[in-house]
Amino acid sequence: MTLLKCIVVDDEPLALERMVDYVHRLPSLELAGAFDNAADALARLQTRDIDLAFLDIRLGGDSGIHMLETGAVRARVVLTTAYEEYAVRAFDLDVVDYLLKPFSFQRFVQAVDRAQAACSQRLAAPEFIFVKTGQRLERVPLSEILFIEGQRDYRRIHTVTKRIMTLQTFGELERLLPPDVVCRVHKSYMVAIGRIDAVERGEIRVGAATIPISDTYRERVFALIGGA
């Protein structure tokens, strides 16, 4: 069984303490941090070495759902909450499991088992992904992706041969795509690292397209391309 490095995020002290205890009971989990706010949790997740996040939905002035919607969370996620009404949106964001408080240790173990299965599927870098286009799934080779552009409710995948429209979110696409192959560079764009022709004045050029780099993703982008 793979050892999963995880974090726990909950703004309720007793709930946070209980989750930490549950994590320590399982030899398949390594606790890398326990946080009571979204900002500190996101900062830890930016190191990219976290496999799994147990994330409360309501975090003071922020929310676990909002964290997922930004696309900044690449780890697998188990949401924890006392509210049932977020379940549909949660699974739209491709979470591993949804734990309704109060939950037992047995139920926690089930969620960890699901996370183990999901992380195991990730180990081998894929050569292609399938994206939802209308009523079908379309195969997209990673080597053919140029960049992905957000357009209202849709994402337009630009490839060397065609353009593909999908309703899948950036968060879903980020969990499908290896970050060193196709990287988020802006709230509305992802770019294939190997297709970048030039970077100048905070913008990326891919063929005839010019794509902005936002401050949120700048450090990550330059780390991947080896720039300063």
PAPATOR-435764 format. One record per residue: x, y negated, z negated of N, C-alpha, C in turn. Coordinates in steps of 0.1 Angstrom, whole numbers, plus 5000, padded with zeros to 4 digits. Layout:
residues N
XYZXYZXYZ ...
//
This chain:
residues 228
500850125000500050005000500949885000 500549785008501349665010501149574997 502249514993502249414982501749284987 500749234982500149104987500548994977 501148884982501448774974500248684974 499648644963498448574962498448454953 497448364955497248254946495748254942 495448194930494148184925493748034923 492547994928492247854928490847844922 490647784910489347764904489547644894 488547554894488647444885488047464871 487447584869486947624856488047704848 488547654837489647724830489347874827 488147904822487848044818487848134831 487248084841487248164854488648184859 489448074859490848084863491548194855 491448184842492048284833491648424836 490348444839489848574842490448634855 490548544865491048584878492548624877 493248544869494648574867494848714860 493948734850494048864844493748984854 492748964862492349064872493549094881 494248984886495348994895496449074888 496749044876497849114868497549264866 496349304867495949444865496349534877 496449464889496649544901498149534905 498849644906500249644911500349604925 499249604933499349574947499349424949 499149344938499049204939500249134932 500849034938501848954931501348804930 501148754918500648624916501748524919 501448434928502448324932501948194927 500848184921500348054915498948054911 498547974901497147954897496947804896 495847764903495647614905494247584902 494047454896492747414893492247304902 492947274913492547174923493047214937 492347154947492647184961493947134966 494347014961495546954966496847044963 496947084950498047164946498047304953 496847354955496747484962497147474977 496747364983497147344997498647324999 499247254989500647234990501447374989 500947464980501547594979501347674991 500147664997499847745009500647695021 501147575021501947525032503347595034 503747665023505047745024504847865033 503647905036503348005046503748145041 504048165028504448305024503348365015 502148305015501048355008500148445017 499848565012499048655020497548645017 497248605005495848615001495548494991 494448434993494048324983492648354978 492448354965491148364958490748224956 489748184963489348044963487948014959 487847924949486547884944485947784954 484647794956484047704966483947554961 483547544949483447404943484647374935 485347274939486647234932486647084929 485847044920485746904916485246824928 486046734933485646654944485846714958 486446834958486746904971486047034970 486247114981485647244982486447344989 486347474986487047574993486647585007 485347555010484847565024485547455032 485647335026486347225033487847265036 488447325027489847365029489947465041 489047555042489047645053488747575066 487847485066487447405078488547325084 489447285076490647205081491547295089 491547425087492447515094493747525088 493947455076495247455070495547585062 494547665060494747795052494947905062 496147965063496448075071496348205064 496448205051496348325043494848385044 494748515042493448575041492748515028 491448495029490748435018489648515012 489548524999488348574992487748454985 486548424988485848314982485148354969 485248274958484548304946483548184943 482348214939481348114936480248164928 479448074922478248104915477048074924 477248034937476247994946476148084958 474948134960474748224971474648154985 474248024985473847964997475047935007 476247955002477447935011477848055019 477148175016477648295022477748295037 476748255044476748255058477848175064 478048045059479047965064480448025061 480548085049481848145045482248255056 481348345059481748445069481948395083 481248285086481548215099483048175099 483648145088484948105087485948225085 485448345086486248465087486948495073 486148475062486748515049486648665048 487548715040487648865037486448915029 486048835019484948875010484448755003 483248774997482548664990482048714977 482748674966482448724953481548624945 480348674942479448594935479648614920 479848504913480148504898478848524891 478948594880480048664874480248804881 481448834885481648964891482649054883 482449184884483249274876484649304882 485449364874486749404879486649504891 485649594890485449684901485149614914 484349514913483949434925485149364930 486049314921487249244925488149344933 488249464928489149564934488649594949 487349594951486749614964487149504973 487149384968487649264976489049274980 489949324971491349334973491549444984 490849554983490949664993490649615007 489649525008489249465021490349375026 490949305016492049215020493249295025 493549405018494649495022494449545037 493249585040492949625053493049515063 492649395060492749285069494149245071 494949245061496349205062497149315070 496849435068497549545076497349525091 496149485095495849465109496749355115 497249265106497949145110499449175112 499949285107501349315106502049315120 501349375130501949385143501449265151 502449185157502049065164501249115177 500149055179499349095191499949035204 499649105215500049055228498848975234 497648995229496448925234495448915222 494448835224493348825215492048835224 490948855217489648855223488848735217 488348655226487548535221486048545226 485148495218483748495222483448385232 482948425243482448335253481048365257 480148295252478748325255478348455249 477848555257477448685252478548795253 479748755256480748855258482048815251 482948915250484348895245485248895257 486148785257487148775268488548795263 489248875270490648905267491548795271 492348745262493248625265494748665261 495548695271497048725268497648605261 498348625250499048515244500048445253 500748515261501748465270501148365280 499848365282499248275292498648155286 498548145273497948025267498947905268 498347785272499047665273498747585260 497547555258497047485246495547495244 495047465232493647475229493147345224 492047305230491547165228490147175222 489947095211488647085205487746995212 486447035215485546945222484146965215 483846875206482646885198482547025191 481547105194481347235188482147345195 482847315206483547415213485047395212 485747505215487247505217487447545232 488247465239488647495253490047555253 490147675257491447735258492047725272 493147645273493747625286494847735288 494747805298495747915302496347885315 497247955319497947935332497047965344 495948035342495048075353493648015352 493247985340491847935338491647865325 490447815323490047755310488847835305 488847855292487847935285487247855274 485947855274485247785263484747885253 484847845240484447935229483847855218 482947915210482447845198483247885186 484247965187485048005176485747885171 485847865157486447755151488047755152 488647645150490147645149490647735138 489847735127490247825116490247965120 489248015128489148145132490348175142 490548085151491648105161493048105154 493248025144494448025137494748155130 493648225125493848355119494148465129 493748445142494048535152495348525158 495848405159497048375166498348355157 499448425161500648405153501148265153 501448205142501748065141503048025148 503948115150505148085157504948095172 503748135177503448145191502548035195 501448015188500447915191500247835178 500547705177500647635165499647515165 498947495153498047375152498947255151 498647155159499447025159498646905156 497246925156496346815154495046875150 494146795144492846855140492046905153 492446855165491746885177492546965187 493747005183494647075192495447185186 495747295194496747395191497547395204 498847425202499747435214500647555213 500847625225501747735226503147675226 503947715216505247665214506147685226 506047805232506947835244506547755256 505447685256504947605268505247455266 505847415255506147275253507247225263 506947125271507947075280508846965274 508146885265508846775259508046725247 508746665237508146595226508746455225 507846355225508346215225507346125218 507846045209506945945202505646005196 505846115190504746175183503746245192 504146275204503246345214504046455220 503246565224503746675231503246675245 504146715254503846725268503846875272 502746915277502547055282502047035297 502947055306502647025320502146885321 500946855327500446725329499746675317 499546755307498746715295499646655284 499046555278499746485266498946515254 499546565243498846615232499446545219 498546475211499046415199499446505188 500446465180500846545168500446455156 499546515147499146435136500146445124 500046355115501046355104500846485095 499646545095499346665087500246775092 500446785105501146905111502546875116 502946745115504246705121505446795116 505546805103506646885097506747025102 505547085102505447225107505847245121 505347145130505747155144507247145146 507847045140509247025142510147145136 509547205126510247325120510247435130 509147445137509047555147509847535160 509947415164510647385176512147345174 512547335161513847315158514347165159 513347075158513646935159513846875146 514146745146514346675133513146595129 
//
